[in-house]
Each structure stands twice: as structure tokens, then as C-alpha cells.
Amino acid sequence: MAEPVSLQTILTYLTLISVPVGVLYHISTLRNQSRTRQAQLFMQLYQRTIDEESNRRWDDHMRLQWDDYEDYQRKYGAESDRPISLHTVWQQFNGVGLLLKRGLIDKETAYGLTGGWRAVLIWLKWKDIIVEMRGRYYNPDYMDGLEFLGVEMMKLREEKGLPNRLPLGFESTNL
């Protein structure tokens, strides 16, 4: 005849079972919170790129033209109303690029956040000006997130068989 199981034995087994179940539940909860935070971050960044004012500003800056850095400075430098607005556009892309560079988002997410081609276009359009600013202002990592994003999105577009060039009207020079 089998001995009856004591209440103490049952409680011990329940404790042994509940600990791993609790740990698994906690891990699952943390993963869900992490996904929720990532989705919230994505949507906050995305909201900044889809409003009408952001799109107008982006389009306006992409249509600017200059012959060289000095011409750019004369037309759109500190004496104009452009630098703050332009820097705002660059910073949006720079932030996404920094997230990508640090592995906090993947390439496809970055592509979706920036419209993919927009990151390429903004880097192709402004790289000479940004590189010149890095040297003139002794700031070698200025907009390095934007550069990283632009280069990585060009690679991704190449993998997809898509072109990486500025369309008519977005070239930077009047020449």
C-alpha cells in the first residue's frame, strides 16, 4: 500500500513548480514591455516624419541649390532663416541613424522610419556640406548618425535592386 502524500510534500512540490513558472511569466512580461517600448519609440519617431510641416520643410531643403560651400553660406548660412530649420531636418535622420548604429533598431525598421529613399537622398544632397562643416568647425563626428543611416540605406536599396541617386530638382548645384 502506498503511503499518503503529506501536506508538506505537496507544498514543497508546488513551491518548486511555482518558481520557474513565475520566472517564465516575468521574462514574458519583460519581453512584452520591451516590444511595447520599441513600438512607442517607433511611433514617436514616425510621427515626426509624417506631419505636413516636416514634409514641407524636407521638400523645401531638398530643393535648395548652391554652387559651392561659400555660395551655400551666402545663400543659406547664419544670416538666413535656414540653419535652424535645416538642422532640425538633419537631426531627425541623425537620431534614427544613431539608433541603427547602436543596434537598437534594425535596417528595415530604419528604412520604414525614414522612407528609406529619403535617408539616401538627404545624405547624397548634403554630404559635401556636412563634411565641409566637420572640417571648418573641428567637429569630425557631426551628423555621423545621418551619414551612417544614408550609407546603410544605400546598401539596403542596392540589395533590393533600387537606385541611389538624386532625382531632377534635388541636385545641389546650379551648374
C-alpha positions in Angstrom: 0.0 0.0 0.0 1.3 3.4 -1.0 1.9 5.9 1.8 -0.3 9.0 1.7 1.5 12.2 0.5 1.9 14.7 3.3 0.7 18.3 3.0 4.3 19.3 3.5 5.4 17.3 0.4 2.6 18.8 -1.7 3.6 22.4 -0.6 7.2 21.7 -1.4 6.4 20.5 -4.9 4.1 23.5 -5.5 6.9 25.8 -4.5 9.3 24.1 -6.8 6.9 24.3 -9.7 5.8 27.9 -9.0 9.3 29.4 -9.0 10.1 28.5 -12.6 6.6 29.4 -13.7 7.0 32.8 -12.0 10.3 33.3 -13.7 8.9 32.4 -17.1 6.0 34.8 -16.5 8.3 37.6 -15.5 10.5 37.1 -18.6 7.4 37.1 -20.8 6.2 40.3 -19.2 9.6 42.0 -19.7 9.7 41.0 -23.3 6.2 42.4 -23.9 7.2 45.6 -22.2 10.3 45.9 -24.3 8.2 45.4 -27.5 5.8 48.0 -26.3 8.5 50.5 -25.6 10.1 49.8 -29.1 6.7 50.3 -30.7 6.2 53.6 -28.8 9.6 54.8 -29.8 9.0 53.8 -33.5 5.7 55.7 -33.5 7.1 58.8 -31.8 9.9 59.0 -34.4 7.5 58.1 -37.2 5.0 60.9 -36.2 7.8 63.4 -36.6 8.3 62.4 -40.2 4.7 62.2 -41.4 3.3 65.6 -40.4 2.7 68.1 -43.1 5.1 70.7 -41.7 8.0 68.1 -41.6 7.3 67.1 -45.2 7.2 70.7 -46.4 10.4 71.5 -44.6 12.1 68.4 -46.0 11.0 69.2 -49.6 12.0 72.8 -49.3 15.5 72.0 -48.1 15.9 69.3 -50.8 15.2 71.9 -53.5 17.9 74.4 -52.3 20.7 74.9 -54.8 24.3 76.2 -54.5 27.5 76.2 -56.4 30.0 75.5 -53.6 30.3 75.9 -49.9 30.8 79.6 -50.0 27.7 80.0 -52.2 25.8 77.8 -49.8 26.9 80.0 -46.8 26.0 83.2 -48.6 22.5 81.9 -49.5 21.6 79.7 -46.6 24.2 80.4 -43.8 23.8 82.0 -40.4 22.4 85.3 -41.9 19.4 83.4 -43.3 16.5 81.7 -41.6 17.6 78.3 -42.9 20.2 76.9 -40.4 17.8 76.0 -37.6 15.2 74.5 -39.9 17.8 72.6 -41.8 19.5 71.3 -38.7 16.1 70.1 -37.4 15.6 68.0 -40.6 19.2 66.6 -40.3 18.7 65.8 -36.6 15.6 63.7 -37.3 17.6 61.5 -39.6 20.7 61.6 -37.4 18.7 60.2 -34.5 17.5 57.3 -36.5 21.0 56.7 -37.7 22.4 56.6 -34.2 19.7 54.1 -33.1 20.7 51.9 -36.1 24.4 52.3 -35.5 24.0 51.2 -31.9 21.9 48.2 -32.9 18.7 49.5 -31.2 16.8 49.2 -34.4 17.4 47.0 -37.5 17.9 48.2 -41.1 14.3 47.5 -42.2 12.9 49.5 -39.3 15.2 52.4 -40.1 14.2 52.1 -43.7 10.5 52.3 -42.7 11.0 55.2 -40.3 12.8 57.4 -42.9 11.0 56.4 -46.0 14.3 54.6 -47.0 14.9 56.6 -50.1 14.7 59.9 -48.1 17.7 58.9 -45.9 19.6 58.3 -49.1 18.5 61.5 -50.8 19.3 63.7 -47.8 22.7 62.2 -47.4 23.5 62.5 -51.1 22.3 66.1 -51.2 24.0 67.3 -48.1 27.1 65.2 -47.6 29.5 67.7 -49.1 28.2 70.5 -46.9 28.2 68.3 -43.8 31.8 67.1 -44.5 32.9 70.7 -45.0 31.3 71.7 -41.8 33.1 68.9 -39.9 36.4 70.3 -41.0 35.7 74.0 -40.6 34.2 73.6 -37.1 36.6 70.9 -35.9 33.7 68.5 -35.3 34.6 65.3 -37.1 31.6 63.3 -35.8 29.0 66.0 -36.8 25.9 64.2 -38.1 27.7 60.8 -38.1 24.3 59.2 -37.5 22.9 60.8 -40.6 25.9 59.6 -42.6 25.7 56.1 -41.2 22.0 55.9 -42.0 22.5 57.2 -45.5 25.2 54.7 -46.3 23.4 51.8 -44.8 20.1 52.7 -46.6 22.1 52.9 -49.9 23.4 49.3 -49.2 19.9 48.1 -48.4 18.5 49.7 -51.6 21.2 48.2 -53.6 20.3 44.7 -52.2 16.7 45.4 -53.2 17.8 46.5 -56.7 16.8 50.1 -56.2 18.7 53.2 -57.4 20.6 55.6 -55.2 20.7 58.9 -57.0 19.1 62.3 -56.6 16.1 62.9 -58.9 15.8 66.0 -61.0 15.2 69.1 -59.0 17.1 67.8 -55.9 20.6 68.4 -57.3 22.6 70.7 -55.1 24.3 72.9 -57.8 23.0 75.3 -60.3 25.7 74.2 -62.8 
